[in-house]
Amino acid sequence: MENLITLVNKLQRACTALGDHGEESALPTLWDSLPSIAVVGGQSSGKSSVLESIVGKDFLPRGSGIVTRRPLVLQLHKIDEGREYAEFLHLPRKRFTDFALVRKEISDETDRETGRSKQISSVPIHLSIYSPYVVNLTLVDLPGLTKVAVEGQPDSIVAEIENMVRSFIEKPNCIILAISPANQDLATSDAIKISREVDPKGERTFGVLTKIDLMDRGTDAVDILEGKSYKLQFPWFGVVNRSQADINKSVDMIAARRKEREYFANSPEYKHMAHRMGSEHLGKMLSKHLESVIKSRIPGLQSLINKSVIELESELSRLGKPIAADAGGKLYMIVEICRTFDQIYKEHLDGVRPGGDKIYNVFDNQLPAALKRLQFDKQLAMENVRKLITEADGYQPHLIAPEQGYRRLIESSLISIRGPAEAAVEAVHSLLKDLIHKAISETLELRQYPTLRVEVGNAAFDSLDRMREESKKATLKLVDMECSYLTVDFFRKLPQDVEKGGNPTHSIFDRYNDSYLRRIGTTVLSYVNMVCASLRNSIPKSIVYCQVREAKRTLLDHFLTELGKMEPKQLASLLNEDPAVMERRTALSKRLELYKAAQNEIDAVAWSK
């Protein structure tokens, strides 16, 4: 089971290294899910002495006021033999064999984070101690609870410390080690008070009584240690720490532990419970309990980690890849993003994604409706026909048929088709632009790079503008062609009628009778309708060829050509990413690294079982 505590030790070190301290964050936290033992006590409760007694070394800063100003994650590693040493996570390759230097480094590292202003910080210091004389155990030493700020600290420090302690011990995976001095009323114990608030049933709380040897003569702590006056689910522990005189005389821990054992064994009040008293027994029981808690949490941890890995990978995928360092890599990234955008755009046109069907609607509904609204019959009303026919004769009346009149009537009717033709070009252009907006919004990589998104959009719109102009020219040419050359066969197939040309012996005014003019109007209308039917098919072909087909083939060709001419700085500017996205990706990558490492560690332990 020892490797379970080792597992949590590794995970806690990884959490600390990668910025997961369990604080409020938009990122998932593994720290809060790891079982831990938090040491809670008021100032002068003997908290530091208990920790040093469990470790068997003097290594904690001492002094008046608030000495512990950052959480200290203390990991104890039992080794078979060899010299005792300590390591800090922030100094990974440095071993401390002089524990006086460990004390100094804790103070110095606290000041590095908080300054010398005596402020507090929730960022933990991570200390590992390797010794043949310890049990495998992890403890989190929290700042001592206080009721008064010392000189140089704001009054808010009292509430800040309480909030920090509460944020650690209120988590369901935290085991609370509540340190209270036996020579004070337990009802006033800061540790018991805050523990009772977060763990009212005492299911996660271990009670430790210090300074038992300093109780007034005639009083004892038997009722408390037997769980009669304040009941917890777990037995109370009593410890006897070194006195200040012992500390001043540098009495070593081996002698102090022996003295502690003798005290409980020889005290009439406590000798019946001496076997479960003392700091050595406390360390062993905490180690055993921590192992059992970790074992029960392993399945839940595996599930949490697996779920978090999937969520982190999904969000990282959504945020996109980090920017390449070299110019070639940047160029490749931009080209790949452009290809992705181009493919999405084609899928809209081809019906894989919605939107392309609206272009067909222009040809099937809008264009025919626009042609129908031209109302050629009004343009070919009798008075208009008479006017154009008469004007076309000039000074000499036509002899057989008013050919110039026919031509002018037809041309004046057909020229009006330019309007619907141009409108169809514009309608398709507008739809193609809308699809660009859609394709840009659906290209996840373009969300990542705002500058590139703007440039790709502008390049695509410029291409569409050029295609629109070409399409307009080609489409209007179709109309102009119909105006320029009239289909002779149509007129040859018309029934020949002598009266149709009028009687040459009559005056010019008699030859333009109503019946004759109506025939001309009807003939012209038939021809114009025939041309309209033809253009209704050819105009869409022209628009598709010049706009839709070209948009599929060459939308970003000009942009990609210019891209190849750009300097490295210009390429880099296109990939200027939103700083918030960059920070988020970096944070997610670190957190994913943590979870994958945790996944491997837990799987290794699970397989070893």
ABEGO torsion letter per residue (X at the ends): XAAAAAAAAAAAAAAAAAGBAGBBBABBBAAAABBBBBBBBBBGAGAAAAAAAAAGBBABBBEBEBABABBBBBBBBBBABEBBBBBBAABAABBBABAAAAAAAAAAAAAAAAEAAGBBBABBBBBBBBBAABBBBBBBBBBBBBABBBBGBBAAAAAAAAAAAAAAAABAABBBBBBBBAABBAAABAAAAAAAAABAAGAABBBBBBGAAABBBGBBAAAAAAGAABBBABBBBBBBBBBAAAAAAGBBAAAAAAAAAAAAAABAAAAAAAAABEAAAAAAAAAAAAAAAAAAAAAAAAAAAAAAAAAAAAAAAAAEBBBBABAAAAAAAAAAAAAAAAAAAAAAAAGABBGAAAAAAAAAAAAAAAAAAAGAAAAABAAAAAAAAAAAAEABBBAABBAAAAAAAAAAAAAAAAAAAAAAAAAAAAAAAAAAAAAAAABAAAAABAAAAAAAAAAAAAAAAAAAAAAAAAAAAAAAAAAABBBAAAAAABBBBAAAAEBAABBAAAABBAAAAAAAAAAAAAAAAAAAAAAAAAAAAAAAAAAAAAAAAAAAAAAAAAAAABBAAAAAAAABBBAAAAAAAAAAAAAAAAAAAAAAAAAAAAAAX
